[in-house]
Amino acid sequence: MKPSIRTLTIVIGTLAGAFIGYRTAMTFIEQSESENRSAPITVQQGLQVGLTALGALKQLSGISQGKK
């Protein structure tokens, strides 16, 4: 892979991940405020989000390894 394509892929992936994380946090905060709760998410919701993120990373790494 060319260094310029590699760098562009890293930058786009980083920005996309940051944006998705930001929007997720804002959604949790807005939902918490509308329900008058003090914590944006419960422990159970936090675990669900974490496990979902790990599953997505596993699938993405599987896709990239299948192309070799």
N, C-alpha and C positions, 0 to 999 in steps of 0.2 A: 504494500500500500504506500502511495506517495506520502511524504511528510505533510504536505499541505492538506491533503484529504483527511489524514489522521487528525491533524490539529483542528480542522473544521468540524469533524465528527465529535471530538471531545468538547469543543465549545458549544455546539448545538445541543449535545446531550446534557451538558451541565446546565445550560440555560433552561432547557425543557424541564429537567428535574427540579430546579429551583422554583420555576413557575408553578409546577404541579404541587409542590410542597406548600408554597404560599397560598394557593387557592384552596387546598385542603384545610390548612389551618384557619383561613378566613371563614370557610364554610362551617367548621366546628365552632368557631367563636360566635358567628351569627346565630347558629342553631341554639347554642347555650344561652345567649342573651334573649332570644325569643321565648325560651322556656324558663327563664329566670333561674338558671342554675349557676352555681359559683364556679364549678370546674367545666372547662369546655368539653372534655370527654371523660368517660368513665374508664376504669382500668380495663374492663372487658373490650370496650371500643378501641383502646390503645393497642391491646394485643391483637385484635382483628386487623387493624391497619398494618401493624408490623408484620404479621404473618402473610398478609396479602402482598405487601411490598417484597418480602423474601420470595414468595412464589413467583412474582413477576420477574424478579432478577434471575431466578433459576430458569424460567422459560426463555428469557432473553439470552442467557449464556448458552442454553441448549441450541438456540437458533444459530448463534454465531459459531458454535463448535460443529454444527452439522454442515456448514459451508466449506470446511477444509477439505 
